[in-house]
């Protein structure tokens, strides 16, 4: 197996878990700004399809990827999300 295959195998075996939305924090160093229109689109998607992919967090619960999804979930008053 090559390094890429090893990484893919690790991802395939990783599992998501549901956590309280208040246990996660936005990364203060994240410079990406989500326009309101994008958050509204994410909200509509979450309402229609639910959360289709987990939010990526570090060991301290700081969001690495999925800031827009987290913002939309908070605006929808969700109490938990998948990480």
N, C-alpha and C positions, 0 to 999 in steps of 0.2 A: 504494500500500500504506500502511496506517496503522501507527502504532507497535505496536499489538497484533499485527498480521500480521507485522511485521518480527521481533518477539520470537519468535513461533511459528515462523517460518522458521529463525531461528537455532537454536532448540531442535531442530528436525527434522534439522538438519545436524550437530549435535554428536554425537560418538561417545564411547562409553565405552571404557575400557581396563582391563586386568587389572593390578593392582599387588600387591606384597608387602604383606601385612597389617601387617607391622612398620614400614612406611614411613608409616603414618597415625597421627595423634594425636587424642585427644579434646580438645575445646575446654574449657579450664578455666573459661571464663566461662559455659558452658552450665548453666543451673539446672534443666533438666528432669530429673526422676528417673523411670526406668522401673521399675515394680513387677516383682518376680520373675515373677509370672504372665504379664506381657506378654513378657518375654524368653523364657520357656518356649514361649509361642505362636509367637514369631518363630523359635525354634530348630526347632520342628516344621515350620513353613512352609518354612524353608531346606532342611531334610532332604527334604521331600516335593517341593517345586517348584524348589529352587535359588534363586539370587538373581535376582529379577525386575526390579529397578530398581537403578541404580547409587547408590552412596553419593556425596553431594555434598561436595567438599572445596575448600578455597581453594588458592592457589598454593603455600602452605607445607605442604600435606598435612594441614591441620587440618580435622576433620569439621565441616561446616556443617549437614548433614541426613543422617540415617541412623545416629545413635548407637546406637539399639537394634539395628539390623541388625548393626552392627559388634560390639557386645557378644555377640550370639548367635553370630556367625561365629567369634569368638575362643573362646567356650565349646565350639564344635564342632571346635576345633583346625584351622580352615581356615588355609591358608597364604597365600591371596590372595583378593581381592575385586574387583568391578568398581567403578570410579569414573567 
